[in-house]
């Protein structure tokens, strides 16, 4: 399974980019200072040793018996004879004229040797103090670089917040947009040119969406009116025919079937409009669950009798739930219709307890592969190969709108149970 990629926010990316730029600039400066400090150290030591050598030569010319006085890290020697040669430290014996650099133990020495008129002059400088100062200077450079990077990160995060504030504000405005609300323009005179360009593009897109929704609403309203009018005429005619006592029994049964089909078609149109518009069906009220179940099951009594199914409502007469009656009836109607449609023998049972309403059947069942997709629009699996495949999608939409939870348990050839859980 592919691991999700870590996404950095725009504000953090701007801050990191600024910190990286600062790191590159200050780092380059730090490297330059490192190199310069090395060269400065060598130049200073060379100058110090050379000046000391010049001083010793000058004093020896003025006073042939001059004996240099050693300091803590600088020693000078005038070797005029074998005895003075023996007084030299061992690491200075045998050095030829010129500059020398070497370590004695852990200490580094810079030595300058000169010879003039048979006299050897030696100046030895122990550079430990310079090395310590150089290390301190380099540490200071490192701390300065780290401090600059940290400061640039904090400053960059603050500045990037200012830079992206208009974008985040625009995103918040877009998040508050809703097709049902009055249109609000997103572009503002005080916006930066790039943000204003994005806001104008979103305004145009918002206008296109509103026009599309308006056309869809007009179409669904017209379709609803044009379809409901003939259906109402059909149902009225059926009721008049059913009221005629002279109507033959066989004809009466057919008229009743037409009336039931027209009622179901009216309900389907209402559900299609609900799915298309995403409209709520109203406010919650105290609903008698048993009455709602009976009304939802009434259109399918004929099919239940034709198949010889046992229909059982185990809902207590005093069972009440806070819900929208029409929404609950639509959900139950879809679930009962599915249970009757996909059950050839056995029973359909409805029970209610602990705020859970269950519709169970002993029908074909649904395979485990198809269970996760039963609420998808137009999905018809192995046990759902009839109809338009929108009934359960409508059920899920209604449940989402009213804060209900819909669950399904099923197994092939063992039946299906849909559970409606109320908050």
C-alpha positions in Angstrom: 0.0 0.0 0.0 1.4 3.4 -1.0 2.2 5.6 1.9 0.5 9.1 1.9 2.9 11.8 0.9 3.7 14.5 3.5 2.4 17.8 2.3 3.9 21.1 3.5 1.6 24.1 3.7 2.3 27.2 1.6 3.2 29.3 4.6 5.7 26.7 5.9 7.2 26.3 2.5 7.8 30.0 2.1 9.4 30.1 5.6 11.6 27.1 4.8 12.6 28.7 1.4 13.6 31.9 3.2 15.5 30.0 5.8 17.3 28.0 3.1 18.2 31.1 1.3 19.5 32.6 4.5 21.5 29.4 5.2 23.1 29.5 1.8 24.1 33.2 2.1 25.2 33.1 5.7 26.8 29.7 5.1 28.8 31.0 2.2 29.8 34.0 4.3 30.8 31.7 7.1 32.9 29.5 4.9 34.6 32.6 3.5 35.3 33.8 7.1 36.7 30.3 7.9 39.1 30.5 5.1 40.0 34.1 5.8 40.6 33.3 9.5 43.1 30.6 8.4 45.0 32.9 6.2 44.9 35.7 8.8 46.3 33.3 11.4 49.2 32.3 9.2 49.9 35.9 8.2 49.7 37.1 11.9 52.0 34.3 13.1 54.5 34.9 10.3 54.5 38.6 11.0 54.9 38.1 14.7 57.8 35.7 14.3 59.5 37.9 11.6 59.2 41.0 13.8 60.7 39.2 16.7 63.6 37.9 14.6 64.2 41.5 13.3 64.2 42.7 16.9 66.7 40.0 18.0 69.1 40.8 15.1 68.9 44.5 15.9 69.6 44.1 19.6 72.5 41.6 18.9 74.2 44.1 16.6 73.8 46.8 19.3 75.0 44.5 22.0 77.0 41.3 21.0 76.4 39.9 24.5 72.6 40.2 24.2 70.6 37.2 25.6 66.8 37.2 24.7 64.4 36.7 27.5 61.8 34.0 26.8 58.1 34.6 27.2 55.2 32.1 27.8 54.8 31.2 24.1 57.7 33.0 22.4 61.3 32.0 22.7 64.3 33.5 20.9 67.9 32.1 20.9 71.2 33.5 19.8 73.7 30.7 19.2 77.3 32.0 19.1 79.2 28.9 20.3 78.9 25.2 21.1 77.8 25.9 24.7 74.8 28.0 23.6 74.1 25.3 21.0 73.7 22.8 23.8 71.2 25.1 25.5 68.8 24.8 22.6 65.7 22.7 23.2 66.0 19.3 21.4 63.3 20.1 18.8 65.2 23.1 17.6 68.6 21.4 17.2 69.6 20.8 13.6 67.1 23.1 11.9 68.4 24.9 8.8 67.7 28.5 7.9 64.1 29.3 7.0 60.6 28.8 8.4 59.5 25.6 10.0 56.2 24.3 11.3 55.9 21.1 13.4 54.2 19.6 16.5 55.9 18.8 19.7 53.5 16.6 21.5 50.1 18.4 21.2 51.6 21.8 20.7 52.2 23.4 17.3 55.3 25.5 16.8 56.3 28.0 14.1 60.1 28.4 14.0 62.2 30.9 12.0 66.0 30.3 11.7 68.6 32.7 10.3 72.4 32.7 10.2 74.6 35.8 9.9 78.4 36.2 10.5 78.6 32.7 12.0 75.8 33.4 14.5 72.5 31.4 14.4 69.3 33.1 15.4 66.3 31.1 16.3 62.8 32.3 17.1 60.2 29.7 18.2 56.5 30.6 18.6 54.0 28.2 20.2 50.7 28.9 18.5 48.3 27.4 21.1 46.9 30.8 22.0 46.2 31.6 18.4 44.6 28.2 17.8 42.3 28.7 20.8 41.3 32.1 19.6 40.7 30.7 16.1 38.5 27.9 17.5 36.5 30.5 19.5 36.1 32.6 16.3 35.0 29.6 14.3 32.5 28.6 17.0 31.2 32.1 17.0 30.7 31.9 13.2 28.8 28.6 13.5 26.6 30.0 16.3 26.0 33.1 14.2 25.0 31.0 11.2 22.6 28.8 13.3 21.1 31.9 14.9 20.6 33.6 11.6 18.9 30.5 10.2 16.7 30.2 13.2 15.8 33.9 13.1 15.1 33.7 9.4 12.9 30.7 9.9 10.8 32.5 12.6 10.9 35.8 10.6 10.0 33.9 7.4 7.1 32.1 9.0 5.8 35.4 10.3 6.3 37.2 6.9 4.8 34.2 5.0 1.8 34.5 7.2 1.4 38.0 6.1 2.0 37.0 2.4 -0.5 34.2 2.4 -3.1 35.8 4.7 -5.1 37.0 1.6 -5.0 33.5 0.2 -6.2 31.9 3.4 -8.9 34.6 3.8 -10.0 33.9 0.2 -10.1 30.2 1.0 -12.2 30.8 4.0 -14.7 32.9 1.9 -14.9 30.1 -0.6 -15.5 27.6 2.2 -18.5 29.6 3.3 -20.1 29.6 -0.2 -23.2 27.6 -0.6 -25.6 27.2 -3.6 -28.5 28.2 -1.5 -27.0 31.5 -0.2 -26.9 34.9 -1.8 -23.9 35.3 -4.1 -21.0 37.2 -2.5 -18.2 38.6 -4.7 -14.8 37.4 -3.7 -12.6 40.0 -5.3 -11.6 43.1 -3.2 -9.8 46.3 -4.2 -7.2 45.8 -1.5 -6.2 42.4 -2.7 -2.8 41.8 -4.3 -2.9 41.4 -8.1 -2.3 37.7 -8.0 -4.9 37.1 -5.3 -7.4 39.4 -7.1 -6.9 37.4 -10.3 -7.7 34.2 -8.4 -10.7 35.8 -6.8 -12.1 37.0 -10.1 -11.6 33.5 -11.6 -13.5 32.0 -8.6 -16.3 34.7 -9.0 -16.7 33.6 -12.6 -16.8 30.0 -11.7 -19.3 30.7 -8.9 -21.5 32.5 -11.5 -21.3 29.5 -13.8 -22.2 27.1 -11.0 -25.2 29.3 -10.0 -26.5 29.4 -13.5 -26.1 25.6 -13.8 -27.9 25.1 -10.5 -30.7 27.5 -11.6 -31.2 25.6 -14.9 -31.2 22.3 -13.0 -33.8 23.6 -10.5 -36.0 25.0 -13.3 -35.8 21.7 -15.1 -36.6 19.6 -12.0 -39.5 21.9 -11.1 -40.9 21.7 -14.6 -40.3 17.9 -14.7 -42.0 17.5 -11.3 -45.0 19.5 -12.5 -45.3 17.9 -15.9 -45.0 14.4 -14.4 -47.1 14.9 -11.3 -50.1 16.3 -13.2 -50.8 13.2 -15.3 -50.0 10.9 -12.4 -52.5 12.8 -10.3 -55.1 12.3 -13.1 -54.3 8.6 -13.3 -54.7 8.1 -9.5 -57.9 10.1 -9.4 -59.3 8.1 -12.2 -58.3 4.9 -10.5 -60.0 6.0 -7.3 -63.2 6.8 -9.2 -63.1 3.4 -10.9 -62.5 1.6 -7.6 -65.5 3.4 -6.1 -67.7 2.0 -8.9 -69.5 -1.0 -7.4 -70.4 -2.3 -10.9 -66.7 -2.7 -11.7 -65.8 -6.4 -12.3 -63.4 -8.0 -9.8 -60.8 -8.7 -12.4 -60.9 -5.2 -13.6 -60.8 -3.9 -10.1 -57.6 -5.8 -9.4 -56.0 -4.3 -12.5 -57.1 -0.8 -11.6 -55.7 -1.3 -8.1 -52.4 -2.3 -9.6 -52.4 0.8 -11.8 -53.2 2.9 -8.8 -50.3 1.3 -6.8 -47.9 1.8 -9.7 -48.9 5.4 -10.0 -48.4 5.9 -6.3 -45.0 4.3 -6.5 -44.1 6.5 -9.5 -45.1 9.6 -7.6 -42.9 8.6 -4.7 -40.0 7.8 -7.1 -40.3 11.3 -8.7 -40.2 12.8 -5.2 -37.1 10.8 -4.4 -35.4 11.7 -7.7 -36.0 15.4 -7.0 -34.7 15.0 -3.5 -31.5 13.4 -4.9 -31.1 16.0 -7.6 -31.7 19.0 -5.4 -30.2 17.8 -2.1 -33.1 19.3 -0.2 -34.1 18.5 3.3 -37.5 17.0 3.9 -38.4 19.2 6.9 -38.0 19.4 10.7 -38.0 16.6 13.2 -41.0 15.7 15.3 -42.2 12.9 17.5 -42.9 10.0 15.1 -45.0 6.9 16.0 -42.6 4.3 14.6 -45.3 1.5 14.2 -47.6 3.8 12.2 -44.8 5.0 10.0 -43.8 1.3 9.3 -47.3 0.4 8.5 -47.7 3.3 6.0 -44.4 2.6 4.4 -45.2 -1.1 3.9 -48.8 -0.5 2.6 -47.9 -0.2 -1.1 -46.1 -3.6 -1.0 -48.8 -5.6 0.7 -50.0 -6.9 -2.6 -46.6 -8.1 -3.6 -46.0 -9.7 -0.2 -49.3 -11.6 -0.5 -48.5 -12.6 -4.1 -45.1 -14.1 -3.0 -46.6 -15.7 0.1 -44.1 -13.9 2.3 -44.6 -13.5 6.1 -44.5 -9.8 7.0 -43.9 -9.1 10.7 -43.6 -5.7 12.4 -42.3 -6.2 15.9 -42.3 -2.5 16.7 -44.0 -1.7 20.0 -47.1 0.5 19.7 -45.7 3.1 22.0 -42.3 3.3 20.2 -41.6 6.9 19.4 -38.5 8.6 17.8 -37.6 12.2 17.1 -37.4 12.3 13.3 -38.9 13.9 10.2 -41.9 11.7 9.4 -41.6 12.0 5.6 -37.9 11.3 5.6 -38.3 8.2 7.8 -41.2 7.0 5.6 -39.1 7.4 2.5 -36.2 5.5 4.0 -38.5 2.7 5.3 -40.3 2.5 2.0 -37.1 1.9 0.1 -35.8 -0.6 2.5 -39.1 -2.6 2.6 -39.4 -2.5 -1.2 -35.8 -3.9 -1.5 -36.6 -6.6 1.1 -39.8 -7.7 -0.7 -38.2 -7.4 -4.2 -35.2 -9.7 -3.3 -37.0 -12.2 -1.2 -38.8 -15.0 -3.0 -39.7 -17.1 0.1 -39.5 -16.7 3.8 -40.2 -13.4 5.7 -39.6 -9.7 6.0 -39.3 -8.5 9.6 -39.1 -5.0 11.1 -38.2 -4.4 14.7 -37.1 -1.4 16.8 -35.1 -1.2 20.0 -32.5 1.0 21.6 -32.9 3.6 18.9 -32.1 1.1 16.2 -34.7 0.3 13.5 -34.0 -2.9 11.6 -35.4 -4.2 8.3 -34.5 -7.9 7.9 -35.3 -10.4 5.1 -34.5 -14.0 4.3 -33.8 -13.2 0.6 -30.9 -13.6 -1.7 -28.4 -11.7 0.4 -25.4 -9.6 -0.8 -21.9 -10.9 -1.3 -19.0 -9.4 0.7 -17.5 -7.9 -2.4 -20.6 -5.9 -3.1 -21.5 -4.8 0.4 -19.2 -1.7 0.5 -20.9 -0.5 -2.7 -24.6 -1.0 -2.0 -25.1 2.7 -1.4 -23.5 3.9 -4.6 -25.8 5.4 -7.2 -26.8 3.1 -10.1 -24.8 0.1 -8.5 -26.6 -3.2 -8.9 -24.8 -6.2 -7.6 -25.5 -9.9 -7.9 -28.6 -9.6 -5.7 -29.5 -6.1 -6.9 -29.9 -6.6 -10.6 -33.3 -4.9 -11.0 -34.4 -1.3 -10.8 -32.4 1.9 -11.3 -30.0 1.5 -8.4 -30.8 4.8 -6.8 -33.0 3.7 -3.8 -30.2 3.0 -1.4 -28.3 6.1 -2.6 -31.4 8.2 -1.6 -31.6 6.3 1.7 -27.9 7.2 2.5 -28.5 10.9 1.4 -31.5 11.2 3.7 -29.6 9.7 6.6 -26.7 12.1 6.1 -29.1 15.1 6.1 -30.8 14.0 9.3 -27.8 12.7 11.2 -28.9 9.0 11.1 -26.5 6.1 10.5 -27.3 3.4 8.1 -25.7 -0.1 8.4 -26.0 -3.3 6.5 -25.3 -6.9 7.3 -25.7 -9.6 4.7 -24.6 -13.0 3.4 -25.5 -14.8 0.2 -28.6 -16.9 0.4 -29.0 -16.0 4.1 -30.8 -12.7 3.9 -30.0 -9.0 4.6 -30.5 -6.7 7.5 -30.5 -2.9 7.1 -30.2 -1.0 10.4 -31.2 2.6 10.8 -29.5 4.1 13.9 -30.9 7.3 15.4 -28.7 9.8 17.4 
